[in-house]
Amino acid sequence: MRVISSLADIDFGIGRIFRRGGDLVIESSKDSTLETTVTVTPRDALRSLWSLATSPSAWLFVLTLPFAGFSRGSKVANATNEWDERRGRTGLNKPW
């Protein structure tokens, strides 16, 4: 998945998922742009589930998944090239 913000443009693949105390921890996969750890609290999870359950766009996305076709290989490569070019121009993900 792609995470885009004013601070970074990250290709985030889900790696290891585990619990730490009452929270869910999601680590990025090895092929992610930046090593990342996401901590989801129970409150975060409930708010996210509520937002998804009440979003017509989310339901449409889920209902059309079987027909989505999974031929994104060339799109992913193109998106990666675009990301590299954009990062070089704007200095994204460069803390210095």
N, CA, C and O atoms as a GROMACS GRO file, in nm:
protein
  384
    1MET      N    1   0.084  -0.116   0.000
    1MET     CA    2   0.000   0.000   0.000
    1MET      C    3   0.088   0.122   0.000
    1MET      O    4   0.206   0.115   0.037
    2ARG      N    5   0.035   0.233  -0.040
    2ARG     CA    6   0.110   0.358  -0.048
    2ARG      C    7   0.060   0.451   0.062
    2ARG      O    8  -0.061   0.470   0.078
    3VAL      N    9   0.153   0.510   0.136
    3VAL     CA   10   0.122   0.610   0.238
    3VAL      C   11   0.184   0.740   0.191
    3VAL      O   12   0.305   0.749   0.172
    4ILE      N   13   0.100   0.843   0.172
    4ILE     CA   14   0.148   0.972   0.124
    4ILE      C   15   0.112   1.079   0.226
    4ILE      O   16  -0.004   1.091   0.266
    5SER      N   17   0.211   1.156   0.268
    5SER     CA   18   0.186   1.267   0.359
    5SER      C   19   0.283   1.379   0.325
    5SER      O   20   0.366   1.364   0.236
    6SER      N   21   0.271   1.490   0.394
    6SER     CA   22   0.362   1.601   0.369
    6SER      C   23   0.504   1.568   0.417
    6SER      O   24   0.600   1.634   0.375
    7LEU      N   25   0.518   1.468   0.503
    7LEU     CA   26   0.649   1.430   0.555
    7LEU      C   27   0.717   1.322   0.473
    7LEU      O   28   0.839   1.321   0.462
    8ALA      N   29   0.640   1.230   0.416
    8ALA     CA   30   0.702   1.117   0.348
    8ALA      C   31   0.606   1.056   0.247
    8ALA      O   32   0.485   1.075   0.254
    9ASP      N   33   0.663   0.983   0.154
    9ASP     CA   34   0.590   0.908   0.053
    9ASP      C   35   0.645   0.765   0.064
    9ASP      O   36   0.757   0.738   0.020
   10ILE      N   37   0.567   0.676   0.123
   10ILE     CA   38   0.619   0.545   0.161
   10ILE      C   39   0.541   0.432   0.094
   10ILE      O   40   0.418   0.433   0.091
   11ASP      N   41   0.614   0.336   0.039
   11ASP     CA   42   0.553   0.209  -0.002
   11ASP      C   43   0.559   0.121   0.122
   11ASP      O   44   0.667   0.084   0.168
   12PHE      N   45   0.442   0.088   0.176
   12PHE     CA   46   0.434   0.014   0.302
   12PHE      C   47   0.375  -0.124   0.276
   12PHE      O   48   0.259  -0.136   0.236
   13GLY      N   49   0.455  -0.226   0.300
   13GLY     CA   50   0.408  -0.363   0.292
   13GLY      C   51   0.393  -0.416   0.433
   13GLY      O   52   0.477  -0.389   0.518
   14ILE      N   53   0.289  -0.491   0.459
   14ILE     CA   54   0.266  -0.544   0.593
   14ILE      C   55   0.355  -0.665   0.615
   14ILE      O   56   0.352  -0.761   0.537
   15GLY      N   57   0.432  -0.659   0.721
   15GLY     CA   58   0.521  -0.769   0.758
   15GLY      C   59   0.465  -0.843   0.878
   15GLY      O   60   0.358  -0.904   0.871
   16ARG      N   61   0.537  -0.838   0.986
   16ARG     CA   62   0.499  -0.909   1.109
   16ARG      C   63   0.388  -0.834   1.184
   16ARG      O   64   0.392  -0.711   1.195
   17ILE      N   65   0.290  -0.908   1.234
   17ILE     CA   66   0.180  -0.852   1.314
   17ILE      C   67   0.178  -0.927   1.446
   17ILE      O   68   0.178  -1.050   1.450
   18PHE      N   69   0.177  -0.851   1.556
   18PHE     CA   70   0.175  -0.914   1.688
   18PHE      C   71   0.112  -0.820   1.790
   18PHE      O   72   0.088  -0.702   1.761
   19ARG      N   73   0.085  -0.874   1.910
   19ARG     CA   74   0.029  -0.793   2.018
   19ARG      C   75   0.138  -0.754   2.115
   19ARG      O   76   0.228  -0.832   2.146
   20ARG      N   77   0.129  -0.632   2.163
   20ARG     CA   78   0.217  -0.583   2.269
   20ARG      C   79   0.124  -0.521   2.373
   20ARG      O   80   0.070  -0.412   2.353
   21GLY      N   81   0.106  -0.594   2.484
   21GLY     CA   82   0.008  -0.548   2.582
   21GLY      C   83  -0.131  -0.555   2.521
   21GLY      O   84  -0.170  -0.660   2.468
   22GLY      N   85  -0.205  -0.447   2.527
   22GLY     CA   86  -0.338  -0.443   2.468
   22GLY      C   87  -0.342  -0.389   2.326
   22GLY      O   88  -0.449  -0.378   2.267
   23ASP      N   89  -0.225  -0.355   2.270
   23ASP     CA   90  -0.218  -0.293   2.138
   23ASP      C   91  -0.179  -0.395   2.031
   23ASP      O   92  -0.118  -0.498   2.061
   24LEU      N   93  -0.214  -0.365   1.908
   24LEU     CA   94  -0.173  -0.444   1.792
   24LEU      C   95  -0.057  -0.371   1.727
   24LEU      O   96  -0.066  -0.251   1.703
   25VAL      N   97   0.051  -0.442   1.700
   25VAL     CA   98   0.169  -0.381   1.639
   25VAL      C   99   0.188  -0.442   1.500
   25VAL      O  100   0.186  -0.564   1.483
   26ILE      N  101   0.205  -0.354   1.401
   26ILE     CA  102   0.224  -0.396   1.263
   26ILE      C  103   0.359  -0.342   1.218
   26ILE      O  104   0.381  -0.221   1.218
   27GLU      N  105   0.448  -0.432   1.179
   27GLU     CA  106   0.580  -0.391   1.129
   27GLU      C  107   0.579  -0.398   0.977
   27GLU      O  108   0.512  -0.483   0.918
   28SER      N  109   0.654  -0.310   0.916
   28SER     CA  110   0.663  -0.310   0.770
   28SER      C  111   0.742  -0.431   0.722
   28SER      O  112   0.825  -0.486   0.794
   29SER      N  113   0.714  -0.472   0.599
   29SER     CA  114   0.789  -0.582   0.538
   29SER      C  115   0.927  -0.532   0.497
   29SER      O  116   0.952  -0.411   0.494
   30LYS      N  117   1.014  -0.624   0.465
   30LYS     CA  118   1.152  -0.590   0.427
   30LYS      C  119   1.159  -0.508   0.298
   30LYS      O  120   1.254  -0.433   0.279
   31ASP      N  121   1.058  -0.522   0.210
   31ASP     CA  122   1.062  -0.450   0.083
   31ASP      C  123   0.995  -0.313   0.090
   31ASP      O  124   0.976  -0.249  -0.013
   32SER      N  125   0.958  -0.268   0.210
   32SER     CA  126   0.899  -0.135   0.226
   32SER      C  127   1.004  -0.027   0.205
   32SER      O  128   1.124  -0.051   0.224
   33THR      N  129   0.960   0.091   0.165
   33THR     CA  130   1.050   0.202   0.140
   33THR      C  131   1.125   0.244   0.266
   33THR      O  132   1.243   0.279   0.260
   34LEU      N  133   1.057   0.240   0.380
   34LEU     CA  134   1.113   0.285   0.506
   34LEU      C  135   1.070   0.189   0.615
   34LEU      O  136   0.952   0.152   0.622
   35GLU      N  137   1.162   0.149   0.700
   35GLU     CA  138   1.125   0.060   0.811
   35GLU      C  139   1.027   0.135   0.901
   35GLU      O  140   1.056   0.244   0.950
   36THR      N  141   0.910   0.076   0.921
   36THR     CA  142   0.802   0.143   0.993
   36THR      C  143   0.735   0.047   1.089
   36THR      O  144   0.720  -0.072   1.060
   37THR      N  145   0.693   0.099   1.205
   37THR     CA  146   0.615   0.024   1.301
   37THR      C  147   0.489   0.103   1.331
   37THR      O  148   0.497   0.221   1.367
   38VAL      N  149   0.374   0.039   1.316
   38VAL     CA  150   0.245   0.102   1.343
   38VAL      C  151   0.187   0.036   1.468
   38VAL      O  152   0.177  -0.086   1.476
   39THR      N  153   0.148   0.118   1.565
   39THR     CA  154   0.083   0.067   1.686
   39THR      C  155  -0.063   0.109   1.682
   39THR      O  156  -0.095   0.228   1.672
   40VAL      N  157  -0.152   0.011   1.692
   40VAL     CA  158  -0.296   0.035   1.687
   40VAL      C  159  -0.354   0.005   1.825
   40VAL      O  160  -0.344  -0.108   1.874
   41THR      N  161  -0.413   0.106   1.887
   41THR     CA  162  -0.476   0.086   2.017
   41THR      C  163  -0.617   0.033   1.994
   41THR      O  164  -0.670   0.044   1.884
   42PRO      N  165  -0.681  -0.025   2.098
   42PRO     CA  166  -0.819  -0.069   2.082
   42PRO      C  167  -0.912   0.044   2.038
   42PRO      O  168  -1.002   0.024   1.956
   43ARG      N  169  -0.889   0.163   2.092
   43ARG     CA  170  -0.973   0.278   2.053
   43ARG      C  171  -0.953   0.312   1.905
   43ARG      O  172  -1.050   0.340   1.834
   44ASP      N  173  -0.827   0.311   1.859
   44ASP     CA  174  -0.799   0.335   1.717
   44ASP      C  175  -0.871   0.233   1.630
   44ASP      O  176  -0.931   0.269   1.528
   45ALA      N  177  -0.865   0.106   1.669
   45ALA     CA  178  -0.927  -0.001   1.591
   45ALA      C  179  -1.078   0.017   1.583
   45ALA      O  180  -1.137   0.002   1.476
   46LEU      N  181  -1.141   0.050   1.696
   46LEU     CA  182  -1.287   0.068   1.695
   46LEU      C  183  -1.327   0.187   1.608
   46LEU      O  184  -1.424   0.178   1.533
   47ARG      N  185  -1.254   0.298   1.618
   47ARG     CA  186  -1.286   0.414   1.534
   47ARG      C  187  -1.267   0.382   1.386
   47ARG      O  188  -1.346   0.424   1.302
   48SER      N  189  -1.161   0.307   1.354
   48SER     CA  190  -1.137   0.269   1.215
   48SER      C  191  -1.247   0.178   1.162
   48SER      O  192  -1.298   0.198   1.052
   49LEU      N  193  -1.283   0.078   1.242
   49LEU     CA  194  -1.391  -0.013   1.200
   49LEU      C  195  -1.522   0.062   1.181
   49LEU      O  196  -1.595   0.034   1.086
   50TRP      N  197  -1.552   0.155   1.270
   50TRP     CA  198  -1.675   0.235   1.257
   50TRP      C  199  -1.671   0.318   1.129
   50TRP      O  200  -1.770   0.324   1.056
   51SER      N  201  -1.558   0.381   1.103
   51SER     CA  202  -1.544   0.461   0.981
   51SER      C  203  -1.561   0.376   0.856
   51SER      O  204  -1.628   0.417   0.761
   52LEU      N  205  -1.502   0.257   0.856
   52LEU     CA  206  -1.516   0.167   0.741
   52LEU      C  207  -1.659   0.118   0.725
   52LEU      O  208  -1.711   0.113   0.613
   53ALA      N  209  -1.723   0.082   0.837
   53ALA     CA  210  -1.859   0.028   0.831
   53ALA      C  211  -1.960   0.131   0.783
   53ALA      O  212  -2.063   0.095   0.726
   54THR      N  213  -1.932   0.259   0.805
   54THR     CA  214  -2.028   0.364   0.767
   54THR      C  215  -1.989   0.435   0.638
   54THR      O  216  -2.051   0.536   0.602
   55SER      N  217  -1.888   0.385   0.569
   55SER     CA  218  -1.841   0.448   0.446
   55SER      C  219  -1.892   0.372   0.323
   55SER      O  220  -1.855   0.257   0.302
   56PRO      N  221  -1.976   0.436   0.241
   56PRO     CA  222  -2.020   0.370   0.117
   56PRO      C  223  -1.903   0.334   0.026
   56PRO      O  224  -1.906   0.231  -0.041
   57SER      N  225  -1.802   0.418   0.023
   57SER     CA  226  -1.685   0.390  -0.062
   57SER      C  227  -1.612   0.264  -0.017
   57SER      O  228  -1.566   0.185  -0.100
   58ALA      N  229  -1.600   0.245   0.114
   58ALA     CA  230  -1.534   0.125   0.165
   58ALA      C  231  -1.614   0.000   0.128
   58ALA      O  232  -1.555  -0.100   0.088
   59TRP      N  233  -1.746   0.005   0.142
   59TRP     CA  234  -1.830  -0.110   0.106
   59TRP      C  235  -1.819  -0.141  -0.044
   59TRP      O  236  -1.810  -0.257  -0.082
   60LEU      N  237  -1.820  -0.037  -0.127
   60LEU     CA  238  -1.807  -0.057  -0.271
   60LEU      C  239  -1.672  -0.120  -0.303
   60LEU      O  240  -1.662  -0.209  -0.388
   61PHE      N  241  -1.567  -0.073  -0.237
   61PHE     CA  242  -1.434  -0.130  -0.256
   61PHE      C  243  -1.433  -0.279  -0.223
   61PHE      O  244  -1.383  -0.359  -0.301
   62VAL      N  245  -1.489  -0.316  -0.108
   62VAL     CA  246  -1.492  -0.456  -0.066
   62VAL      C  247  -1.575  -0.540  -0.162
   62VAL      O  248  -1.535  -0.651  -0.198
   63LEU      N  249  -1.689  -0.489  -0.204
   63LEU     CA  250  -1.777  -0.564  -0.294
   63LEU      C  251  -1.715  -0.584  -0.433
   63LEU      O  252  -1.744  -0.684  -0.499
   64THR      N  253  -1.631  -0.492  -0.477
   64THR     CA  254  -1.572  -0.506  -0.610
   64THR      C  255  -1.436  -0.575  -0.609
   64THR      O  256  -1.376  -0.596  -0.715
   65LEU      N  257  -1.386  -0.611  -0.492
   65LEU     CA  258  -1.256  -0.680  -0.485
   65LEU      C  259  -1.248  -0.806  -0.570
   65LEU      O  260  -1.146  -0.827  -0.637
   66PRO      N  261  -1.351  -0.892  -0.572
   66PRO     CA  262  -1.340  -1.014  -0.654
   66PRO      C  263  -1.325  -0.985  -0.803
   66PRO      O  264  -1.277  -1.070  -0.878
   67PHE      N  265  -1.364  -0.866  -0.846
   67PHE     CA  266  -1.359  -0.831  -0.988
   67PHE      C  267  -1.246  -0.733  -1.019
   67PHE      O  268  -1.235  -0.686  -1.132
   68ALA      N  269  -1.165  -0.700  -0.920
   68ALA     CA  270  -1.064  -0.596  -0.936
   68ALA      C  271  -0.953  -0.636  -1.032
   68ALA      O  272  -0.892  -0.549  -1.094
   69GLY      N  273  -0.927  -0.764  -1.046
   69GLY     CA  274  -0.815  -0.805  -1.129
   69GLY      C  275  -0.687  -0.767  -1.058
   69GLY      O  276  -0.673  -0.655  -1.009
   70PHE      N  277  -0.597  -0.857  -1.053
   70PHE     CA  278  -0.476  -0.832  -0.977
   70PHE      C  279  -0.356  -0.818  -1.068
   70PHE      O  280  -0.250  -0.874  -1.042
   71SER      N  281  -0.374  -0.744  -1.176
   71SER     CA  282  -0.266  -0.722  -1.273
   71SER      C  283  -0.203  -0.585  -1.253
   71SER      O  284  -0.193  -0.507  -1.348
   72ARG      N  285  -0.162  -0.555  -1.131
   72ARG     CA  286  -0.106  -0.425  -1.099
   72ARG      C  287   0.045  -0.420  -1.118
   72ARG      O  288   0.106  -0.318  -1.087
   73GLY      N  289   0.106  -0.524  -1.166
   73GLY     CA  290   0.251  -0.529  -1.176
   73GLY      C  291   0.311  -0.409  -1.247
   73GLY      O  292   0.403  -0.347  -1.193
   74SER      N  293   0.261  -0.373  -1.367
   74SER     CA  294   0.318  -0.261  -1.440
   74SER      C  295   0.284  -0.129  -1.372
   74SER      O  296   0.365  -0.036  -1.375
   75LYS      N  297   0.168  -0.118  -1.312
   75LYS     CA  298   0.130   0.004  -1.241
   75LYS      C  299   0.220   0.026  -1.121
   75LYS      O  300   0.258   0.139  -1.092
   76VAL      N  301   0.253  -0.081  -1.051
   76VAL     CA  302   0.340  -0.069  -0.934
   76VAL      C  303   0.479  -0.023  -0.976
   76VAL      O  304   0.537   0.065  -0.913
   77ALA      N  305   0.533  -0.082  -1.082
   77ALA     CA  306   0.665  -0.041  -1.130
   77ALA      C  307   0.664   0.104  -1.172
   77ALA      O  308   0.757   0.178  -1.141
   78ASN      N  309   0.559   0.147  -1.243
   78ASN     CA  310   0.547   0.285  -1.287
   78ASN      C  311   0.536   0.378  -1.167
   78ASN      O  312   0.597   0.485  -1.164
   79ALA      N  313   0.456   0.339  -1.066
   79ALA     CA  314   0.440   0.420  -0.946
   79ALA      C  315   0.573   0.433  -0.873
   79ALA      O  316   0.603   0.540  -0.819
   80THR      N  317   0.652   0.327  -0.870
   80THR     CA  318   0.783   0.332  -0.804
   80THR      C  319   0.876   0.428  -0.877
   80THR      O  320   0.947   0.505  -0.813
   81ASN      N  321   0.875   0.425  -1.011
   81ASN     CA  322   0.957   0.519  -1.088
   81ASN      C  323   0.913   0.662  -1.063
   81ASN      O  324   0.997   0.751  -1.046
   82GLU      N  325   0.782   0.687  -1.061
   82GLU     CA  326   0.730   0.820  -1.033
   82GLU      C  327   0.772   0.865  -0.894
   82GLU      O  328   0.809   0.981  -0.874
   83TRP      N  329   0.767   0.772  -0.798
   83TRP     CA  330   0.805   0.806  -0.661
   83TRP      C  331   0.952   0.845  -0.654
   83TRP      O  332   0.987   0.944  -0.589
   84ASP      N  333   1.038   0.769  -0.721
   84ASP     CA  334   1.181   0.801  -0.721
   84ASP      C  335   1.207   0.939  -0.781
   84ASP      O  336   1.287   1.016  -0.728
   85GLU      N  337   1.140   0.970  -0.891
   85GLU     CA  338   1.156   1.101  -0.954
   85GLU      C  339   1.108   1.212  -0.862
   85GLU      O  340   1.177   1.313  -0.845
   86ARG      N  341   0.991   1.195  -0.801
   86ARG     CA  342   0.933   1.295  -0.712
   86ARG      C  343   1.021   1.315  -0.588
   86ARG      O  344   1.041   1.428  -0.544
   87ARG      N  345   1.072   1.207  -0.534
   87ARG     CA  346   1.158   1.215  -0.416
   87ARG      C  347   1.286   1.292  -0.448
   87ARG      O  348   1.333   1.371  -0.366
   88GLY      N  349   1.342   1.268  -0.566
   88GLY     CA  350   1.461   1.341  -0.607
   88GLY      C  351   1.436   1.491  -0.623
   88GLY      O  352   1.524   1.571  -0.592
   89ARG      N  353   1.316   1.529  -0.671
   89ARG     CA  354   1.284   1.669  -0.692
   89ARG      C  355   1.253   1.741  -0.561
   89ARG      O  356   1.298   1.853  -0.539
   90THR      N  357   1.176   1.677  -0.473
   90THR     CA  358   1.123   1.747  -0.357
   90THR      C  359   1.197   1.718  -0.228
   90THR      O  360   1.173   1.787  -0.128
   91GLY      N  361   1.286   1.621  -0.226
   91GLY     CA  362   1.360   1.591  -0.104
   91GLY      C  363   1.278   1.514  -0.002
   91GLY      O  364   1.313   1.514   0.116
   92LEU      N  365   1.172   1.448  -0.044
   92LEU     CA  366   1.092   1.370   0.050
   92LEU      C  367   1.175   1.256   0.109
   92LEU      O  368   1.261   1.200   0.041
   93ASN      N  369   1.148   1.222   0.232
   93ASN     CA  370   1.216   1.114   0.305
   93ASN      C  371   1.365   1.144   0.325
   93ASN      O  372   1.443   1.052   0.348
   94LYS      N  373   1.403   1.269   0.316
   94LYS     CA  374   1.542   1.307   0.339
   94LYS      C  375   1.545   1.402   0.458
   94LYS      O  376   1.513   1.520   0.443
   95PRO      N  377   1.582   1.354   0.576
   95PRO     CA  378   1.577   1.439   0.694
   95PRO      C  379   1.687   1.544   0.700
   95PRO      O  380   1.683   1.630   0.788
   96TRP      N  381   1.784   1.540   0.611
   96TRP     CA  382   1.893   1.637   0.618
   96TRP      C  383   1.870   1.758   0.533
   96TRP      O  384   1.954   1.848   0.529
   0.00000   0.00000   0.00000
